[in-house]
Structures are given as structure tokens and as C-alpha cells.
Amino acid sequence: MNIYQIYVPELAIYVKYKVLDPDEAKSLIAEVGEKSAKEYRKAILESVIFNIRTDVAESLRVMSRSAAERCLDALYAGCIMLNPRSRYRSVDRSCLYKN
């Protein structure tokens, strides 16, 4: 597993993404595969973003709800881009292409 730090100007912090090995990604998908779409996204965010409960949560609290939701969508897209094996689920595709 590697960790990449990417600066997110909207949050004014570095988000630390975990890049999972193929075996780790498969076990993560098996673990969260039966959850609803919202719970699935939350599990992916919590599993892939190293500092989500500390720095990211603190920065999201000071934002408006709509801005925080857009930021979470962007963070989720980053999780999927860095761990492409975690996107192979039909629910995921509808989450990425919503209006």
C-alpha cells in the first residue's frame, strides 16, 4: 500500500489517499459489497482516505452542506481514480454520473 498526499484547495489541506494492492482492493470490495449505495460510498471513503476522520472532517464541518457534498463527491472520485478495482459495481456508476 502506498499513500499519496494531494492538496485540495477547497479544504485547504492535504488529503492522504491510500493506493491499495490488488488483494487489498478485492478484500475491501468483498467486505462492503452488500451495502447500500450511500453506505458503500462512505465505506470506500473511510477505507481509502487515511486522514478522513481528522483533517478532512474538520475542514468539511466549516463548509456549507452543498459545498461539503460536492467536495465529498470529488474525494470519492479521487478514491476511485487511485484504486480502479473498487469501482466495479453497478451502483457506483450511477453515483458518478448523477445530475
KAGISUL-V204374 format. One record per pair of residues at least 6 apart in sequence whose C-alpha atoms are under 8 Angstrom apart, sorted by the first residue. I is the first residue (numbers start at 1). J is the second residue. D is the distance in Angstrom with one decimal. If there is no record, write none. Layout:
I,J,D  I,J,D
This chain:
1,18,6.5  1,19,5.5  1,20,4.9  1,21,5.7  2,18,5.8  2,19,5.1  2,20,6.9  3,16,6.2  3,17,5.5  3,18,4.6  3,19,6.0  4,15,8.0  4,16,5.5  4,17,5.2  4,18,6.5  4,19,7.4  5,14,5.6  5,15,5.5  5,16,4.4  5,17,6.3  6,14,5.2  6,15,5.3  6,16,6.5  6,17,7.7  7,13,5.8  7,14,4.2  7,15,6.1  8,14,6.1  8,15,6.8  10,71,7.5  11,56,7.2  11,59,5.5  11,60,7.0  12,59,7.7  13,55,7.2  13,56,7.5  13,59,8.0  15,49,7.1  15,50,7.7  15,51,6.7  15,52,7.8  15,56,7.1  16,49,5.7  16,50,5.3  16,51,6.0  17,48,5.7  17,49,4.6  17,50,5.9  17,79,7.0  17,82,7.8  18,48,5.0  18,49,6.0  18,50,6.4  19,48,7.3  19,82,6.0  19,83,6.0  20,48,7.8  20,83,6.5  22,85,7.4  25,83,7.4  25,85,6.3  25,86,6.3  26,85,7.4  26,86,7.7  28,86,7.9  29,86,6.3  32,40,6.1  32,43,6.8  33,40,7.3  37,91,6.1  37,92,7.3  37,95,7.8  41,76,7.2  44,76,7.6  44,79,7.4  44,86,8.0  45,52,7.6  45,75,7.6  45,76,6.2  45,79,7.0  46,52,6.4  46,53,7.9  48,79,6.3  49,79,7.4  60,68,5.6  61,68,7.9  77,96,7.5  80,86,6.3  80,87,6.0  87,93,7.6
